[in-house]
Amino acid sequence: MTISVNDRLIELGITVPQIVPPIANYALFVRTGALLFISGQLPISNGALVHTGKVGATVSVEEGIASARQSALNVVAQIKAACCGDLERVQRIVKITGFVASTPDFTNHPEVINGASDLFAEIFGEKGRHARAAVGCPSLPLDSPVEVEAIVELI
């Protein structure tokens, strides 16, 4: 017997937050056929970034991982909104792209983005395992250390 996503969230002690409104002119998500494209999500909790700055400078790897996890949780909030609250409609997290604002010499982007990948696997089990890219960049909106976007297959 498989455990439902909602039961898994309860078991993990995770509350899916309200969606974070866009900070510019874009759609939060777009659905085409069975695919749902989630716009990049920042690590915003209770209306503020959980960390600011660059990984390798003012943001530690651990804080970067926590930022990626919060960004992924905000992706889940967008999925939930797109599915009218029914996370059981997730067939698979297909692909994520994680951006890490970092110093030029920082090279551990995959470890930081594991914060997002691990959360998807915890919540969705095997359906949460995905292809991904972990990309370093010089800056992100609002001085965020991380941004995560996703492509999701729905049933």
C-alpha contacts under 8 A as a table, 3 or more apart, distances in Angstrom:
res1	aa1	res2	aa2	distance
3	I	7	D	6.34
3	I	8	R	6.47
4	S	7	D	5.14
4	S	8	R	6.14
4	S	88	E	7.12
5	V	8	R	4.97
5	V	9	L	6.16
5	V	87	L	6.52
5	V	88	E	6.26
5	V	123	I	6.36
5	V	124	F	6.32
6	N	9	L	5.07
6	N	10	I	6.36
6	N	87	L	7.51
7	D	10	I	5.08
7	D	11	E	6.09
8	R	11	E	4.92
8	R	12	L	6.06
8	R	123	I	6.22
9	L	12	L	5.11
9	L	13	G	6.01
9	L	14	I	5.09
9	L	15	T	6.90
9	L	123	I	6.35
10	I	13	G	4.99
10	I	14	I	6.21
10	I	15	T	7.68
11	E	14	I	7.83
16	V	73	L	6.66
16	V	74	N	7.67
16	V	76	V	6.99
16	V	77	A	5.79
17	P	45	S	7.97
17	P	73	L	7.47
17	P	74	N	6.86
17	P	77	A	5.95
18	Q	77	A	6.22
19	I	74	N	6.61
19	I	77	A	5.39
19	I	78	Q	5.88
19	I	81	A	7.42
20	V	44	I	7.39
20	V	47	G	7.83
20	V	74	N	7.07
21	P	28	L	7.59
22	P	25	N	7.20
22	P	26	Y	6.85
22	P	27	A	7.47
22	P	28	L	6.45
27	A	30	V	6.73
27	A	39	S	7.15
28	L	38	I	6.28
28	L	39	S	5.37
28	L	78	Q	7.17
29	F	36	L	6.79
29	F	37	F	5.44
29	F	38	I	4.48
29	F	39	S	5.69
29	F	78	Q	7.09
29	F	82	A	7.35
30	V	36	L	5.78
30	V	37	F	5.23
30	V	38	I	6.78
31	R	34	A	7.17
31	R	35	L	5.70
31	R	36	L	4.38
31	R	37	F	6.24
32	T	35	L	5.44
32	T	36	L	6.51
34	A	153	E	5.51
34	A	154	L	5.14
34	A	155	I	6.59
35	L	151	I	6.76
35	L	152	V	5.65
35	L	153	E	4.66
35	L	154	L	6.20
36	L	79	I	7.89
36	L	151	I	5.68
36	L	152	V	4.98
36	L	153	E	6.21
36	L	154	L	7.10
37	F	149	E	7.87
37	F	150	A	6.01
37	F	151	I	4.65
37	F	152	V	6.47
38	I	75	V	6.73
38	I	78	Q	6.93
38	I	79	I	7.48
38	I	149	E	5.65
38	I	150	A	5.10
38	I	151	I	6.21
38	I	152	V	7.84
39	S	149	E	5.37
39	S	150	A	7.11
40	G	75	V	7.99
40	G	147	E	5.75
40	G	148	V	5.04
40	G	149	E	4.10
40	G	150	A	7.50
41	Q	71	S	5.27
41	Q	72	A	7.31
41	Q	74	N	6.18
41	Q	75	V	6.21
41	Q	147	E	5.37
41	Q	148	V	5.20
41	Q	149	E	6.12
42	L	49	L	7.37
42	L	67	S	7.89
42	L	70	Q	7.68
42	L	71	S	5.02
42	L	74	N	7.59
42	L	144	S	6.72
42	L	146	V	6.34
42	L	147	E	4.79
42	L	148	V	6.77
43	P	49	L	5.48
43	P	50	V	5.95
43	P	51	H	7.54
43	P	67	S	5.10
43	P	68	A	6.67
43	P	69	R	7.67
43	P	70	Q	4.82
43	P	71	S	4.27
43	P	72	A	7.98
43	P	74	N	7.40
43	P	144	S	7.31
43	P	146	V	6.86
43	P	147	E	7.08
44	I	47	G	6.02
44	I	48	A	5.08
44	I	49	L	4.28
44	I	50	V	5.96
44	I	70	Q	6.89
44	I	71	S	7.01
44	I	74	N	7.67
45	S	48	A	5.52
45	S	49	L	6.25
45	S	50	V	6.31
45	S	70	Q	7.37
49	L	52	T	6.60
49	L	144	S	6.93
50	V	67	S	6.57
50	V	70	Q	7.98
51	H	59	V	7.25
51	H	63	E	7.03
51	H	64	G	7.95
51	H	67	S	6.73
51	H	144	S	6.84
51	H	145	P	6.93
52	T	58	T	7.91
52	T	59	V	7.13
52	T	142	L	7.86
52	T	143	D	5.43
52	T	144	S	4.95
52	T	145	P	5.76
53	G	57	A	7.46
53	G	58	T	5.73
53	G	59	V	5.96
53	G	101	A	7.55
53	G	143	D	5.46
53	G	144	S	6.08
53	G	145	P	5.48
54	K	57	A	5.49
54	K	58	T	5.83
54	K	59	V	5.53
54	K	100	V	7.90
54	K	101	A	5.16
54	K	102	S	4.52
54	K	103	T	6.35
54	K	139	S	7.58
54	K	143	D	7.77
54	K	144	S	7.67
54	K	145	P	5.28
55	V	58	T	6.46
55	V	59	V	4.49
55	V	60	S	5.73
55	V	61	V	6.35
55	V	64	G	6.32
55	V	100	V	7.22
55	V	101	A	6.24
55	V	102	S	4.50
55	V	103	T	6.54
55	V	106	F	7.47
55	V	145	P	6.24
56	G	59	V	6.10
56	G	60	S	6.12
56	G	61	V	7.14
56	G	102	S	5.92
56	G	103	T	5.62
56	G	105	D	8.00
56	G	106	F	5.89
57	A	60	S	7.28
57	A	102	S	7.37
57	A	103	T	6.47
59	V	63	E	5.95
59	V	64	G	6.47
59	V	145	P	7.38
60	S	63	E	5.09
60	S	64	G	6.14
61	V	64	G	4.88
61	V	65	I	6.15
61	V	111	E	7.87
61	V	112	V	6.29
62	E	65	I	5.05
62	E	66	A	6.28
62	E	112	V	7.59
63	E	66	A	4.99
63	E	67	S	6.06
64	G	67	S	4.92
64	G	68	A	6.17
64	G	100	V	7.98
64	G	112	V	5.46
64	G	113	I	7.99
64	G	115	G	8.00
64	G	145	P	6.56
64	G	146	V	6.88
65	I	68	A	5.06
65	I	69	R	6.20
65	I	111	E	7.27
65	I	112	V	4.49
65	I	113	I	6.40
65	I	114	N	6.83
65	I	115	G	4.56
65	I	116	A	7.60
66	A	69	R	5.01
66	A	70	Q	6.24
66	A	115	G	6.24
67	S	70	Q	5.13
67	S	71	S	6.12
67	S	115	G	7.57
67	S	145	P	7.18
67	S	146	V	6.17
68	A	71	S	4.99
68	A	72	A	6.12
68	A	98	G	7.78
68	A	112	V	6.64
68	A	113	I	5.71
68	A	114	N	7.55
68	A	115	G	5.02
68	A	116	A	4.98
68	A	146	V	5.92
68	A	147	E	7.03
68	A	148	V	7.00
69	R	72	A	5.06
69	R	73	L	6.20
69	R	113	I	8.00
69	R	115	G	4.58
69	R	116	A	4.52
69	R	117	S	7.99
69	R	118	D	7.87
69	R	119	L	6.23
70	Q	73	L	4.93
70	Q	74	N	6.28
70	Q	116	A	7.65
71	S	74	N	5.08
71	S	75	V	6.37
71	S	116	A	7.07
71	S	146	V	7.40
71	S	147	E	6.33
71	S	148	V	5.84
72	A	75	V	4.83
72	A	76	V	6.35
72	A	115	G	7.99
72	A	116	A	4.98
72	A	117	S	7.90
72	A	119	L	6.90
72	A	120	F	7.30
72	A	148	V	6.42
73	L	76	V	4.99
73	L	77	A	6.38
73	L	116	A	7.91
73	L	119	L	7.52
74	N	77	A	4.90
74	N	78	Q	6.40
75	V	78	Q	5.10
75	V	79	I	6.28
75	V	148	V	7.57
75	V	149	E	7.14
75	V	150	A	7.22
76	V	79	I	4.96
76	V	80	K	6.09
77	A	80	K	5.06
77	A	81	A	6.22
78	Q	81	A	5.04
78	Q	82	A	6.13
79	I	82	A	5.07
79	I	83	C	6.15
79	I	87	L	7.20
80	K	83	C	5.11
80	K	84	C	6.15
80	K	85	G	4.67
80	K	86	D	6.12
80	K	87	L	5.65
81	A	84	C	5.18
81	A	85	G	5.74
82	A	85	G	7.55
83	C	86	D	5.30
83	C	87	L	6.65
83	C	89	R	6.92
86	D	89	R	6.01
87	L	90	V	5.78
88	E	91	Q	7.83
89	R	154	L	5.36
89	R	155	I	5.11
90	V	93	I	7.33
90	V	127	K	7.70
90	V	152	V	7.06
90	V	153	E	6.20
90	V	154	L	4.70
90	V	155	I	6.37
91	Q	127	K	6.35
91	Q	152	V	7.61
91	Q	153	E	5.34
91	Q	154	L	5.00
91	Q	155	I	5.77
92	R	127	K	4.46
92	R	128	G	5.97
92	R	129	R	7.62
92	R	130	H	7.71
92	R	152	V	5.91
92	R	153	E	5.19
92	R	154	L	7.05
93	I	96	I	7.71
93	I	120	F	7.65
93	I	127	K	6.15
93	I	128	G	5.05
93	I	129	R	6.51
93	I	130	H	5.61
93	I	150	A	7.37
93	I	151	I	6.40
93	I	152	V	4.57
93	I	153	E	6.36
94	V	128	G	7.96
94	V	129	R	7.65
94	V	130	H	5.02
94	V	131	A	6.23
94	V	150	A	7.55
94	V	151	I	5.48
94	V	152	V	5.23
94	V	153	E	6.43
95	K	130	H	5.07
95	K	131	A	4.55
95	K	132	R	5.16
95	K	150	A	5.73
95	K	151	I	5.21
95	K	152	V	7.11
96	I	130	H	7.00
96	I	131	A	6.55
96	I	132	R	4.74
96	I	133	A	6.61
96	I	148	V	6.81
96	I	149	E	5.58
96	I	150	A	4.30
96	I	151	I	6.33
97	T	132	R	5.47
97	T	133	A	4.79
97	T	134	A	6.05
97	T	135	V	7.54
97	T	148	V	5.73
97	T	149	E	5.36
97	T	150	A	6.43
98	G	113	I	5.89
98	G	132	R	7.61
98	G	133	A	6.14
98	G	134	A	4.79
98	G	135	V	6.11
98	G	146	V	7.02
98	G	147	E	5.78
98	G	148	V	4.49
98	G	149	E	6.61
99	F	113	I	7.94
99	F	134	A	5.96
99	F	135	V	4.81
99	F	136	G	5.80
99	F	137	C	6.68
99	F	146	V	5.50
99	F	147	E	5.12
99	F	148	V	6.35
100	V	109	H	6.37
100	V	112	V	7.61
100	V	113	I	7.86
100	V	134	A	7.35
100	V	135	V	6.07
100	V	136	G	4.81
100	V	137	C	5.98
100	V	140	L	7.98
100	V	145	P	5.74
100	V	146	V	4.68
100	V	147	E	6.80
101	A	136	G	5.90
101	A	137	C	4.90
101	A	138	P	5.32
101	A	139	S	4.94
101	A	140	L	6.09
101	A	144	S	7.22
101	A	145	P	4.84
101	A	146	V	6.15
102	S	106	F	6.15
102	S	136	G	6.29
102	S	137	C	6.29
102	S	138	P	6.05
102	S	139	S	7.41
102	S	145	P	7.19
103	T	106	F	5.41
103	T	138	P	7.07
104	P	138	P	7.62
106	F	109	H	7.60
107	T	136	G	7.91
108	N	111	E	5.64
108	N	112	V	6.81
109	H	112	V	5.19
109	H	113	I	6.30
109	H	134	A	5.75
109	H	135	V	6.58
109	H	136	G	6.42
110	P	113	I	5.21
110	P	114	N	6.15
110	P	134	A	5.54
111	E	114	N	5.10
111	E	115	G	7.43
112	V	115	G	5.91
113	I	116	A	5.42
113	I	117	S	6.53
113	I	134	A	6.30
114	N	117	S	4.77
114	N	118	D	5.64
115	G	118	D	5.46
115	G	119	L	6.42
116	A	119	L	5.24
116	A	120	F	6.43
116	A	148	V	7.68
117	S	120	F	5.30
117	S	121	A	6.33
117	S	128	G	7.76
117	S	129	R	7.29
117	S	130	H	7.75
118	D	121	A	5.14
118	D	122	E	6.10
119	L	122	E	5.02
119	L	123	I	6.17
120	F	123	I	5.26
120	F	124	F	5.78
120	F	125	G	7.39
120	F	128	G	4.76
120	F	129	R	7.04
121	A	124	F	5.36
121	A	125	G	4.71
121	A	126	E	6.42
121	A	127	K	7.30
121	A	128	G	4.44
121	A	129	R	5.72
122	E	125	G	5.65
122	E	128	G	7.59
123	I	128	G	7.13
124	F	127	K	5.31
124	F	128	G	4.65
125	G	128	G	5.38
125	G	129	R	7.29
126	E	129	R	5.48
127	K	130	H	7.87
137	C	140	L	7.55
139	S	143	D	6.57
139	S	144	S	7.58
139	S	145	P	7.64
140	L	143	D	5.56
140	L	144	S	5.43
140	L	145	P	6.75
140	L	146	V	7.22
140	L	147	E	7.41
141	P	144	S	5.88
144	S	147	E	7.31
